[in-house]
């Protein structure tokens, strides 16, 4: 007696259902992340968004879908490090300009100092001066700190405990970088004409890193606070006694 033929499934029903469920979860995650980004007053960290979406949903995939959706619109989804934000499309900036702001150009010393910090961070003032070959004024570092492009990281575990400097997210945003690794390498700098003539043997451009975690040779800035509080300040001299004015009967 002939056996009935086995039923052959042309499509994996369970797989299709899983894909459909995943698509629904991704769309809901997009809506949640989109709402969070619009409501945020500053760039939003990935860890904050990951806590709000359903478990098992890929935040990376959610953000990339959302970025693709806004790619050709008036606002674009941008990333700086692990933080995301909406910004006006670059070709529409002129429409929103209300007034012409006179930009103050940084001095050559400030630009060189900024470049050294970006590529060699964490670095100290003495290390910056060694690379530049000349001393830098305190005003140069103050200017860069005021722009918000550099920050105080910590203190080097070395005699004198010098302060170490690093770049900020504001630095990345101003120069249109998603991460510090997007800084140009040696070949790109050569093609831009920034290096003329023959370079010294073994010359290279370091791979920059702006990891916020302190390194083994750094310690927190907070350790310096007690020392400042324990400093002895001279007491102010007591004001001399002023004789009372004589009255008319005196």
C-alpha positions, 0 to 999 in steps of 0.5 A: 500500500502506497504511503502518503507523501510527506507535507513539504513546507515551502516557507518556514512559517515560524521564521516568518513570524519571528521576522514579523515580530522583530520588525514590529519591535524595531518600529516601536523602538524607533518611535521610542528613540525618536521621541527621546532624541527630540525631547533631549536638550543635549546629545543623548547617550546610547546607554540611556536609550538602550534602557528604554527599548525592549530587551533583545532589540538591537539599538544599533539597528534601530539608530541606523534605521532612524538615521537612514529615515532622516538622511534626506530630510530637513534634520539629520540624525548625527552621532558624536562618540556614543551620543546621538542628536538631531541637527539641521541638514548642513545645506539648510543652515543658511535658511535658519541664520538670523545674524552674522556672528563674527568668529574669533580666529584661534592663534597659531599657538592655540591651533597647534596646542589643540592638535597636539592634545587631540592626537596625544591625549591625555597630555600635560602642558610640559609634554605639549611644550616638548612636542612644539619645541616652545613654551606655551602661555597660560592664556593659550590653554585658557582660551581652549578651555573657554571654547569647550574643546578641551577639558581637564582629565586628571593628574599625571602620577609624576612629580608635581602631579601635572594636569592632563588634558583631553578633548570634548564632545564639543570638539567633535561636534565643531569639527564634524567628527563622529569619533576621535578616530576620524581625525586624519592620518599621516597619508591624509595630512600629506595629501592636504599639503600639511607636510612639505619636504622629507619627514624624519625617519620613523615619523608617524601620527599617533592613533588618537583616543579620547576614552574618558576612563583615566589611564594607569598613569593618571589619578582623579582631579578630586584628589587635589581638593583636600590639599587646597583646603588645607593650605594656610592663608595669612590672617588679616590684621585687625583694624586699628581702633578709631577714637570716638569723636569728642562731643561738644561738652568734652 
